[in-house]
Amino acid sequence: MILPKVDKAGQWLARFFFVVFSMLLFQDIAVDSFSYRQMGRQHLVSAEGSPFKYYFAFLWDILIVLVSGFFGFIAKRK
């Protein structure tokens, strides 16, 4: 398998996204819900209230953590 090559700035950006999305993933696991603001109102998304949104966000966080972890720590530098 040929590993892709990443420049130094791209690697640091991927590490930053890895840290941020890891914290979001930890929050999803620990609190069992997440909230966001839209048009001045705060919306709470939980597994009981809207399971599709919650589990989609959970899987999306896992995907971003895996991809950014790969490009931030495993891929070779140019």
N, C-alpha and C positions, 0 to 999 in steps of 0.2 A: 504494500500500500504506500503510495506516495503522499507525504504530508504536504499541505499547502504552505507557502512561505508568506509571512506577514511582516510588515515593517514595524519599527519600534513604536511609533505613535498608535498604530492600529492595535498593537498588542496591549498597550496601556489602556486604550479605550475599551477593549474587550474585558480587561481586568476590572475596570470601573463598573461596567455593566454587570459583570459577574457578582461583584460585591452588592450593588444596589438590588438586583433581582434576587439574590440570596436572602437579603433582609426581607424583601416582600414575601418570598416563599416561607420564610420562618414565621412572619406575621400571620400568613394564611393558615399555617399549621397550628400555631399557638393560640390565636384568638378565635379561629374557626369562622371568621368573617372579614370583610374589608369594606372600606367606605371611600367614596370619591365625591367631589363637588362638581356640580354642573348647573350653570345659570344661577348661582348663588344659593342653591339648596344642596344639602348633604344627603347622599343616597347610601344606604347600607345594603350590602349584598352578602347573604349567608346561604349555607347549604339548605336550610329549611325554607327560606323565603323564595329564592330563585336558584334552584340547583344547577340549571344549565349554565347560567352566567358564572356561578361560583366555580364549578368544575372546569369550565373552559378557561377561566383566568388562572386556575391552579395548574392546569396542563401547559398553558402558555408560559407561565413562570418557569416551570421545569424545563421546557424546551429552550428558553432563552438562557437559563443557567448552564445547561449542557453545551450549547453552541458557544457562548461567550467564554466558558471555561476551557473549551477546546482551543479556541483561537487565542486566548490569553495566556494559557500555560503549556499546552502541548505542541501547537504548531511551531515550525521553525522560523527563525528570523531570516530576513533577506540578507 
